[in-house]
Structures are given as C-alpha cells and as structure tokens.
Amino acid sequence: MNCWRSYVPIILDKLKQEPLSDAVALRTLRLLKAFVNDAMSGTVLRIVEAGGVEMVSRFVFSKSKTVS
C-alpha cells in the first residue's frame, strides 16, 4: 500500500484548515513528520511538491505558537 496516496493528502488538507487548534496542529505536524521519516523513497519529494513546506512553515515561524 502506498500511504502517500491515502494519508499524506489528508494530513496536508488538515493543515490548510482554519481555525486549527494547537492540539490538532501538533498532532497533524507529528503525523507529517512520521511520513517524512518513513524511509520510503520519494515521500519527501512528494510532500514538498504538494506544498508541505509552505504549510508547515506558517506553524514553525508563527510568533503566537510554540513548537515543541
């Protein structure tokens, strides 16, 4: 099963939603991190091509949210 086709788009769509509670955002970012670290070739490239970096950067560089 190719998880990219099923789970990653759902995770990226969740990050696009507003308003997103801090708890949901943190869980969503952790799921995305798991996919980045899954050791499957091409997963990171697909996430980057789908705009994942831009979506995550708004949480990483937010002055109102702490990232742990």
PDB file with one MODEL, atoms N, CA, C and O in Angstrom:
MODEL        1
ATOM      1  N   MET A   1       0.840  -1.187   0.000  1.00  0.00           N
ATOM      2  CA  MET A   1       0.000   0.000   0.000  1.00  0.00           C
ATOM      3  C   MET A   1       0.880   1.245   0.000  1.00  0.00           C
ATOM      4  O   MET A   1       1.835   1.350   0.770  1.00  0.00           O
ATOM      5  N   ASN A   2       0.551   2.152  -0.848  1.00  0.00           N
ATOM      6  CA  ASN A   2       1.296   3.398  -0.913  1.00  0.00           C
ATOM      7  C   ASN A   2       0.575   4.432  -0.051  1.00  0.00           C
ATOM      8  O   ASN A   2      -0.458   4.975  -0.444  1.00  0.00           O
ATOM      9  N   CYS A   3       1.134   4.692   1.127  1.00  0.00           N
ATOM     10  CA  CYS A   3       0.482   5.608   2.075  1.00  0.00           C
ATOM     11  C   CYS A   3       0.387   7.022   1.541  1.00  0.00           C
ATOM     12  O   CYS A   3      -0.500   7.779   1.936  1.00  0.00           O
ATOM     13  N   TRP A   4       1.315   7.393   0.624  1.00  0.00           N
ATOM     14  CA  TRP A   4       1.267   8.743   0.061  1.00  0.00           C
ATOM     15  C   TRP A   4      -0.089   9.013  -0.551  1.00  0.00           C
ATOM     16  O   TRP A   4      -0.636  10.104  -0.387  1.00  0.00           O
ATOM     17  N   ARG A   5      -0.644   8.036  -1.258  1.00  0.00           N
ATOM     18  CA  ARG A   5      -1.896   8.249  -1.977  1.00  0.00           C
ATOM     19  C   ARG A   5      -3.096   8.355  -1.049  1.00  0.00           C
ATOM     20  O   ARG A   5      -4.141   8.864  -1.453  1.00  0.00           O
ATOM     21  N   SER A   6      -2.967   7.889   0.171  1.00  0.00           N
ATOM     22  CA  SER A   6      -4.132   7.903   1.044  1.00  0.00           C
ATOM     23  C   SER A   6      -4.018   8.869   2.222  1.00  0.00           C
ATOM     24  O   SER A   6      -4.943   9.645   2.461  1.00  0.00           O
ATOM     25  N   TYR A   7      -2.929   8.841   2.948  1.00  0.00           N
ATOM     26  CA  TYR A   7      -2.862   9.602   4.188  1.00  0.00           C
ATOM     27  C   TYR A   7      -2.249  10.994   4.056  1.00  0.00           C
ATOM     28  O   TYR A   7      -2.765  11.945   4.642  1.00  0.00           O
ATOM     29  N   VAL A   8      -1.184  11.131   3.314  1.00  0.00           N
ATOM     30  CA  VAL A   8      -0.488  12.418   3.254  1.00  0.00           C
ATOM     31  C   VAL A   8      -1.372  13.543   2.718  1.00  0.00           C
ATOM     32  O   VAL A   8      -1.359  14.631   3.294  1.00  0.00           O
ATOM     33  N   PRO A   9      -2.139  13.336   1.643  1.00  0.00           N
ATOM     34  CA  PRO A   9      -3.029  14.431   1.205  1.00  0.00           C
ATOM     35  C   PRO A   9      -4.036  14.845   2.278  1.00  0.00           C
ATOM     36  O   PRO A   9      -4.379  16.023   2.386  1.00  0.00           O
ATOM     37  N   ILE A  10      -4.501  13.896   3.057  1.00  0.00           N
ATOM     38  CA  ILE A  10      -5.440  14.211   4.143  1.00  0.00           C
ATOM     39  C   ILE A  10      -4.745  15.068   5.197  1.00  0.00           C
ATOM     40  O   ILE A  10      -5.321  16.033   5.699  1.00  0.00           O
ATOM     41  N   ILE A  11      -3.511  14.715   5.529  1.00  0.00           N
ATOM     42  CA  ILE A  11      -2.748  15.486   6.512  1.00  0.00           C
ATOM     43  C   ILE A  11      -2.505  16.905   6.009  1.00  0.00           C
ATOM     44  O   ILE A  11      -2.674  17.869   6.756  1.00  0.00           O
ATOM     45  N   LEU A  12      -2.112  17.033   4.752  1.00  0.00           N
ATOM     46  CA  LEU A  12      -1.865  18.366   4.196  1.00  0.00           C
ATOM     47  C   LEU A  12      -3.148  19.187   4.118  1.00  0.00           C
ATOM     48  O   LEU A  12      -3.121  20.394   4.355  1.00  0.00           O
ATOM     49  N   ASP A  13      -4.265  18.552   3.790  1.00  0.00           N
ATOM     50  CA  ASP A  13      -5.546  19.266   3.780  1.00  0.00           C
ATOM     51  C   ASP A  13      -5.912  19.753   5.175  1.00  0.00           C
ATOM     52  O   ASP A  13      -6.455  20.847   5.331  1.00  0.00           O
ATOM     53  N   LYS A  14      -5.619  18.949   6.184  1.00  0.00           N
ATOM     54  CA  LYS A  14      -5.924  19.334   7.564  1.00  0.00           C
ATOM     55  C   LYS A  14      -5.125  20.579   7.963  1.00  0.00           C
ATOM     56  O   LYS A  14      -5.636  21.449   8.668  1.00  0.00           O
ATOM     57  N   LEU A  15      -3.871  20.659   7.509  1.00  0.00           N
ATOM     58  CA  LEU A  15      -3.051  21.833   7.833  1.00  0.00           C
ATOM     59  C   LEU A  15      -3.569  23.097   7.167  1.00  0.00           C
ATOM     60  O   LEU A  15      -3.303  24.200   7.646  1.00  0.00           O
ATOM     61  N   LYS A  16      -4.302  22.956   6.070  1.00  0.00           N
ATOM     62  CA  LYS A  16      -4.848  24.119   5.361  1.00  0.00           C
ATOM     63  C   LYS A  16      -6.054  24.714   6.074  1.00  0.00           C
ATOM     64  O   LYS A  16      -6.380  25.883   5.870  1.00  0.00           O
ATOM     65  N   GLN A  17      -6.719  23.919   6.910  1.00  0.00           N
ATOM     66  CA  GLN A  17      -7.958  24.359   7.544  1.00  0.00           C
ATOM     67  C   GLN A  17      -7.694  25.442   8.580  1.00  0.00           C
ATOM     68  O   GLN A  17      -6.667  25.443   9.260  1.00  0.00           O
ATOM     69  N   GLU A  18      -8.627  26.345   8.681  1.00  0.00           N
ATOM     70  CA  GLU A  18      -8.593  27.402   9.695  1.00  0.00           C
ATOM     71  C   GLU A  18      -9.945  27.424  10.382  1.00  0.00           C
ATOM     72  O   GLU A  18     -10.936  27.206   9.685  1.00  0.00           O
ATOM     73  N   PRO A  19     -10.081  27.656  11.624  1.00  0.00           N
ATOM     74  CA  PRO A  19      -9.015  27.690  12.608  1.00  0.00           C
ATOM     75  C   PRO A  19      -8.610  26.268  12.996  1.00  0.00           C
ATOM     76  O   PRO A  19      -9.436  25.356  13.003  1.00  0.00           O
ATOM     77  N   LEU A  20      -7.365  26.098  13.309  1.00  0.00           N
ATOM     78  CA  LEU A  20      -6.817  24.807  13.689  1.00  0.00           C
ATOM     79  C   LEU A  20      -6.322  24.935  15.121  1.00  0.00           C
ATOM     80  O   LEU A  20      -5.451  25.755  15.411  1.00  0.00           O
ATOM     81  N   SER A  21      -6.877  24.125  16.018  1.00  0.00           N
ATOM     82  CA  SER A  21      -6.444  24.222  17.413  1.00  0.00           C
ATOM     83  C   SER A  21      -4.984  23.799  17.526  1.00  0.00           C
ATOM     84  O   SER A  21      -4.466  23.079  16.672  1.00  0.00           O
ATOM     85  N   ASP A  22      -4.337  24.247  18.573  1.00  0.00           N
ATOM     86  CA  ASP A  22      -2.925  23.909  18.776  1.00  0.00           C
ATOM     87  C   ASP A  22      -2.721  22.406  18.898  1.00  0.00           C
ATOM     88  O   ASP A  22      -1.750  21.864  18.368  1.00  0.00           O
ATOM     89  N   ALA A  23      -3.632  21.731  19.593  1.00  0.00           N
ATOM     90  CA  ALA A  23      -3.502  20.286  19.778  1.00  0.00           C
ATOM     91  C   ALA A  23      -3.628  19.544  18.451  1.00  0.00           C
ATOM     92  O   ALA A  23      -2.859  18.623  18.177  1.00  0.00           O
ATOM     93  N   VAL A  24      -4.588  19.939  17.634  1.00  0.00           N
ATOM     94  CA  VAL A  24      -4.776  19.300  16.329  1.00  0.00           C
ATOM     95  C   VAL A  24      -3.598  19.611  15.418  1.00  0.00           C
ATOM     96  O   VAL A  24      -3.126  18.734  14.694  1.00  0.00           O
ATOM     97  N   ALA A  25      -3.126  20.835  15.446  1.00  0.00           N
ATOM     98  CA  ALA A  25      -1.972  21.212  14.623  1.00  0.00           C
ATOM     99  C   ALA A  25      -0.746  20.397  15.008  1.00  0.00           C
ATOM    100  O   ALA A  25      -0.021  19.924  14.133  1.00  0.00           O
ATOM    101  N   LEU A  26      -0.507  20.228  16.289  1.00  0.00           N
ATOM    102  CA  LEU A  26       0.649  19.468  16.750  1.00  0.00           C
ATOM    103  C   LEU A  26       0.557  18.007  16.330  1.00  0.00           C
ATOM    104  O   LEU A  26       1.543  17.433  15.867  1.00  0.00           O
ATOM    105  N   ARG A  27      -0.615  17.401  16.487  1.00  0.00           N
ATOM    106  CA  ARG A  27      -0.790  16.000  16.061  1.00  0.00           C
ATOM    107  C   ARG A  27      -0.610  15.864  14.560  1.00  0.00           C
ATOM    108  O   ARG A  27      -0.005  14.902  14.087  1.00  0.00           O
ATOM    109  N   THR A  28      -1.136  16.824  13.811  1.00  0.00           N
ATOM    110  CA  THR A  28      -1.021  16.789  12.353  1.00  0.00           C
ATOM    111  C   THR A  28       0.432  16.938  11.922  1.00  0.00           C
ATOM    112  O   THR A  28       0.887  16.232  11.021  1.00  0.00           O
ATOM    113  N   LEU A  29       1.158  17.844  12.553  1.00  0.00           N
ATOM    114  CA  LEU A  29       2.569  18.025  12.230  1.00  0.00           C
ATOM    115  C   LEU A  29       3.387  16.788  12.593  1.00  0.00           C
ATOM    116  O   LEU A  29       4.331  16.440  11.884  1.00  0.00           O
ATOM    117  N   ARG A  30       3.034  16.128  13.684  1.00  0.00           N
ATOM    118  CA  ARG A  30       3.736  14.890  14.058  1.00  0.00           C
ATOM    119  C   ARG A  30       3.481  13.780  13.042  1.00  0.00           C
ATOM    120  O   ARG A  30       4.386  13.013  12.716  1.00  0.00           O
ATOM    121  N   LEU A  31       2.257  13.695  12.546  1.00  0.00           N
ATOM    122  CA  LEU A  31       1.958  12.706  11.502  1.00  0.00           C
ATOM    123  C   LEU A  31       2.756  12.987  10.239  1.00  0.00           C
ATOM    124  O   LEU A  31       3.304  12.071   9.626  1.00  0.00           O
ATOM    125  N   LEU A  32       2.819  14.243   9.857  1.00  0.00           N
ATOM    126  CA  LEU A  32       3.585  14.609   8.669  1.00  0.00           C
ATOM    127  C   LEU A  32       5.066  14.291   8.870  1.00  0.00           C
ATOM    128  O   LEU A  32       5.733  13.828   7.945  1.00  0.00           O
ATOM    129  N   LYS A  33       5.575  14.537  10.065  1.00  0.00           N
ATOM    130  CA  LYS A  33       6.969  14.211  10.379  1.00  0.00           C
ATOM    131  C   LYS A  33       7.209  12.710  10.236  1.00  0.00           C
ATOM    132  O   LYS A  33       8.256  12.297   9.738  1.00  0.00           O
ATOM    133  N   ALA A  34       6.257  11.898  10.664  1.00  0.00           N
ATOM    134  CA  ALA A  34       6.397  10.448  10.528  1.00  0.00           C
ATOM    135  C   ALA A  34       6.502  10.045   9.065  1.00  0.00           C
ATOM    136  O   ALA A  34       7.274   9.148   8.724  1.00  0.00           O
ATOM    137  N   PHE A  35       5.739  10.691   8.203  1.00  0.00           N
ATOM    138  CA  PHE A  35       5.827  10.381   6.780  1.00  0.00           C
ATOM    139  C   PHE A  35       7.150  10.847   6.185  1.00  0.00           C
ATOM    140  O   PHE A  35       7.706  10.177   5.315  1.00  0.00           O
ATOM    141  N   VAL A  36       7.654  11.978   6.639  1.00  0.00           N
ATOM    142  CA  VAL A  36       8.948  12.458   6.144  1.00  0.00           C
ATOM    143  C   VAL A  36      10.054  11.486   6.547  1.00  0.00           C
ATOM    144  O   VAL A  36      11.003  11.276   5.792  1.00  0.00           O
ATOM    145  N   ASN A  37       9.933  10.897   7.725  1.00  0.00           N
ATOM    146  CA  ASN A  37      10.954   9.985   8.242  1.00  0.00           C
ATOM    147  C   ASN A  37      10.660   8.515   7.947  1.00  0.00           C
ATOM    148  O   ASN A  37      11.259   7.643   8.576  1.00  0.00           O
ATOM    149  N   ASP A  38       9.767   8.213   7.021  1.00  0.00           N
ATOM    150  CA  ASP A  38       9.356   6.824   6.788  1.00  0.00           C
ATOM    151  C   ASP A  38      10.345   5.991   5.979  1.00  0.00           C
ATOM    152  O   ASP A  38      10.152   4.784   5.827  1.00  0.00           O
ATOM    153  N   ALA A  39      11.389   6.608   5.463  1.00  0.00           N
ATOM    154  CA  ALA A  39      12.443   5.925   4.697  1.00  0.00           C
ATOM    155  C   ALA A  39      11.955   5.364   3.365  1.00  0.00           C
ATOM    156  O   ALA A  39      12.626   4.523   2.768  1.00  0.00           O
ATOM    157  N   MET A  40      10.812   5.812   2.899  1.00  0.00           N
ATOM    158  CA  MET A  40      10.334   5.398   1.578  1.00  0.00           C
ATOM    159  C   MET A  40      10.822   6.424   0.557  1.00  0.00           C
ATOM    160  O   MET A  40      10.646   7.629   0.732  1.00  0.00           O
ATOM    161  N   SER A  41      11.424   5.932  -0.484  1.00  0.00           N
ATOM    162  CA  SER A  41      11.980   6.852  -1.477  1.00  0.00           C
ATOM    163  C   SER A  41      10.874   7.676  -2.128  1.00  0.00           C
ATOM    164  O   SER A  41       9.838   7.148  -2.532  1.00  0.00           O
ATOM    165  N   GLY A  42      11.113   8.944  -2.216  1.00  0.00           N
ATOM    166  CA  GLY A  42      10.189   9.837  -2.895  1.00  0.00           C
ATOM    167  C   GLY A  42       9.137  10.487  -2.022  1.00  0.00           C
ATOM    168  O   GLY A  42       8.473  11.424  -2.465  1.00  0.00           O
ATOM    169  N   THR A  43       8.964  10.021  -0.798  1.00  0.00           N
ATOM    170  CA  THR A  43       7.915  10.595   0.050  1.00  0.00           C
ATOM    171  C   THR A  43       8.174  12.070   0.327  1.00  0.00           C
ATOM    172  O   THR A  43       7.267  12.894   0.207  1.00  0.00           O
ATOM    173  N   VAL A  44       9.393  12.403   0.692  1.00  0.00           N
ATOM    174  CA  VAL A  44       9.720  13.801   0.993  1.00  0.00           C
ATOM    175  C   VAL A  44       9.515  14.664  -0.243  1.00  0.00           C
ATOM    176  O   VAL A  44       8.961  15.760  -0.154  1.00  0.00           O
ATOM    177  N   LEU A  45       9.955  14.177  -1.383  1.00  0.00           N
ATOM    178  CA  LEU A  45       9.796  14.935  -2.626  1.00  0.00           C
ATOM    179  C   LEU A  45       8.323  15.193  -2.926  1.00  0.00           C
ATOM    180  O   LEU A  45       7.953  16.295  -3.331  1.00  0.00           O
ATOM    181  N   ARG A  46       7.492  14.191  -2.731  1.00  0.00           N
ATOM    182  CA  ARG A  46       6.053  14.358  -2.984  1.00  0.00           C
ATOM    183  C   ARG A  46       5.427  15.360  -2.017  1.00  0.00           C
ATOM    184  O   ARG A  46       4.568  16.152  -2.406  1.00  0.00           O
ATOM    185  N   ILE A  47       5.857  15.322  -0.766  1.00  0.00           N
ATOM    186  CA  ILE A  47       5.333  16.274   0.221  1.00  0.00           C
ATOM    187  C   ILE A  47       5.749  17.693  -0.152  1.00  0.00           C
ATOM    188  O   ILE A  47       4.947  18.623  -0.068  1.00  0.00           O
ATOM    189  N   VAL A  48       7.000  17.856  -0.561  1.00  0.00           N
ATOM    190  CA  VAL A  48       7.483  19.181  -0.976  1.00  0.00           C
ATOM    191  C   VAL A  48       6.721  19.662  -2.202  1.00  0.00           C
ATOM    192  O   VAL A  48       6.305  20.819  -2.260  1.00  0.00           O
ATOM    193  N   GLU A  49       6.536  18.782  -3.182  1.00  0.00           N
ATOM    194  CA  GLU A  49       5.810  19.156  -4.399  1.00  0.00           C
ATOM    195  C   GLU A  49       4.355  19.519  -4.114  1.00  0.00           C
ATOM    196  O   GLU A  49       3.763  20.323  -4.835  1.00  0.00           O
ATOM    197  N   ALA A  50       3.779  18.935  -3.071  1.00  0.00           N
ATOM    198  CA  ALA A  50       2.389  19.221  -2.717  1.00  0.00           C
ATOM    199  C   ALA A  50       2.251  20.489  -1.880  1.00  0.00           C
ATOM    200  O   ALA A  50       1.143  20.850  -1.482  1.00  0.00           O
ATOM    201  N   GLY A  51       3.365  21.165  -1.612  1.00  0.00           N
ATOM    202  CA  GLY A  51       3.304  22.411  -0.844  1.00  0.00           C
ATOM    203  C   GLY A  51       3.428  22.225   0.648  1.00  0.00           C
ATOM    204  O   GLY A  51       3.081  23.124   1.414  1.00  0.00           O
ATOM    205  N   GLY A  52       3.909  21.087   1.074  1.00  0.00           N
ATOM    206  CA  GLY A  52       4.027  20.803   2.500  1.00  0.00           C
ATOM    207  C   GLY A  52       4.948  21.740   3.250  1.00  0.00           C
ATOM    208  O   GLY A  52       4.686  22.074   4.406  1.00  0.00           O
ATOM    209  N   VAL A  53       6.025  22.170   2.611  1.00  0.00           N
ATOM    210  CA  VAL A  53       6.977  23.071   3.278  1.00  0.00           C
ATOM    211  C   VAL A  53       6.306  24.402   3.606  1.00  0.00           C
ATOM    212  O   VAL A  53       6.461  24.927   4.708  1.00  0.00           O
ATOM    213  N   GLU A  54       5.567  24.938   2.653  1.00  0.00           N
ATOM    214  CA  GLU A  54       4.883  26.212   2.880  1.00  0.00           C
ATOM    215  C   GLU A  54       3.841  26.088   3.989  1.00  0.00           C
ATOM    216  O   GLU A  54       3.687  26.995   4.806  1.00  0.00           O
ATOM    217  N   MET A  55       3.127  24.966   4.013  1.00  0.00           N
ATOM    218  CA  MET A  55       2.105  24.783   5.044  1.00  0.00           C
ATOM    219  C   MET A  55       2.719  24.656   6.427  1.00  0.00           C
ATOM    220  O   MET A  55       2.202  25.222   7.390  1.00  0.00           O
ATOM    221  N   VAL A  56       3.819  23.919   6.533  1.00  0.00           N
ATOM    222  CA  VAL A  56       4.464  23.720   7.826  1.00  0.00           C
ATOM    223  C   VAL A  56       5.155  24.999   8.294  1.00  0.00           C
ATOM    224  O   VAL A  56       5.180  25.282   9.491  1.00  0.00           O
ATOM    225  N   SER A  57       5.711  25.765   7.373  1.00  0.00           N
ATOM    226  CA  SER A  57       6.461  26.964   7.759  1.00  0.00           C
ATOM    227  C   SER A  57       5.602  27.985   8.486  1.00  0.00           C
ATOM    228  O   SER A  57       6.111  28.736   9.318  1.00  0.00           O
ATOM    229  N   ARG A  58       4.329  28.027   8.194  1.00  0.00           N
ATOM    230  CA  ARG A  58       3.492  29.010   8.902  1.00  0.00           C
ATOM    231  C   ARG A  58       3.348  28.655  10.378  1.00  0.00           C
ATOM    232  O   ARG A  58       3.079  29.534  11.196  1.00  0.00           O
ATOM    233  N   PHE A  59       3.524  27.381  10.734  1.00  0.00           N
ATOM    234  CA  PHE A  59       3.491  26.985  12.142  1.00  0.00           C
ATOM    235  C   PHE A  59       4.860  27.160  12.787  1.00  0.00           C
ATOM    236  O   PHE A  59       4.955  27.580  13.940  1.00  0.00           O
ATOM    237  N   VAL A  60       5.902  26.846  12.062  1.00  0.00           N
ATOM    238  CA  VAL A  60       7.255  26.929  12.600  1.00  0.00           C
ATOM    239  C   VAL A  60       7.644  28.374  12.877  1.00  0.00           C
ATOM    240  O   VAL A  60       8.291  28.659  13.884  1.00  0.00           O
ATOM    241  N   PHE A  61       7.258  29.283  11.996  1.00  0.00           N
ATOM    242  CA  PHE A  61       7.655  30.678  12.130  1.00  0.00           C
ATOM    243  C   PHE A  61       6.574  31.560  12.745  1.00  0.00           C
ATOM    244  O   PHE A  61       6.668  32.785  12.675  1.00  0.00           O
ATOM    245  N   SER A  62       5.550  30.959  13.346  1.00  0.00           N
ATOM    246  CA  SER A  62       4.476  31.727  13.963  1.00  0.00           C
ATOM    247  C   SER A  62       4.931  32.272  15.314  1.00  0.00           C
ATOM    248  O   SER A  62       5.472  31.537  16.140  1.00  0.00           O
ATOM    249  N   LYS A  63       4.708  33.553  15.526  1.00  0.00           N
ATOM    250  CA  LYS A  63       5.070  34.157  16.809  1.00  0.00           C
ATOM    251  C   LYS A  63       4.064  33.802  17.900  1.00  0.00           C
ATOM    252  O   LYS A  63       4.375  33.908  19.086  1.00  0.00           O
ATOM    253  N   SER A  64       2.861  33.384  17.511  1.00  0.00           N
ATOM    254  CA  SER A  64       1.835  33.097  18.507  1.00  0.00           C
ATOM    255  C   SER A  64       1.776  31.625  18.896  1.00  0.00           C
ATOM    256  O   SER A  64       1.040  31.265  19.815  1.00  0.00           O
ATOM    257  N   LYS A  65       2.532  30.772  18.220  1.00  0.00           N
ATOM    258  CA  LYS A  65       2.502  29.345  18.532  1.00  0.00           C
ATOM    259  C   LYS A  65       3.897  28.875  18.912  1.00  0.00           C
ATOM    260  O   LYS A  65       4.894  29.268  18.305  1.00  0.00           O
ATOM    261  N   THR A  66       3.944  28.025  19.929  1.00  0.00           N
ATOM    262  CA  THR A  66       5.221  27.432  20.300  1.00  0.00           C
ATOM    263  C   THR A  66       5.337  26.064  19.656  1.00  0.00           C
ATOM    264  O   THR A  66       4.372  25.300  19.618  1.00  0.00           O
ATOM    265  N   VAL A  67       6.497  25.766  19.161  1.00  0.00           N
ATOM    266  CA  VAL A  67       6.734  24.467  18.541  1.00  0.00           C
ATOM    267  C   VAL A  67       7.623  23.673  19.465  1.00  0.00           C
ATOM    268  O   VAL A  67       8.695  24.132  19.861  1.00  0.00           O
ATOM    269  N   SER A  68       7.169  22.464  19.814  1.00  0.00           N
ATOM    270  CA  SER A  68       7.972  21.622  20.711  1.00  0.00           C
ATOM    271  C   SER A  68       8.291  20.309  20.058  1.00  0.00           C
ATOM    272  O   SER A  68       8.959  19.467  20.658  1.00  0.00           O
TER     273      SER A  68
ENDMDL
END
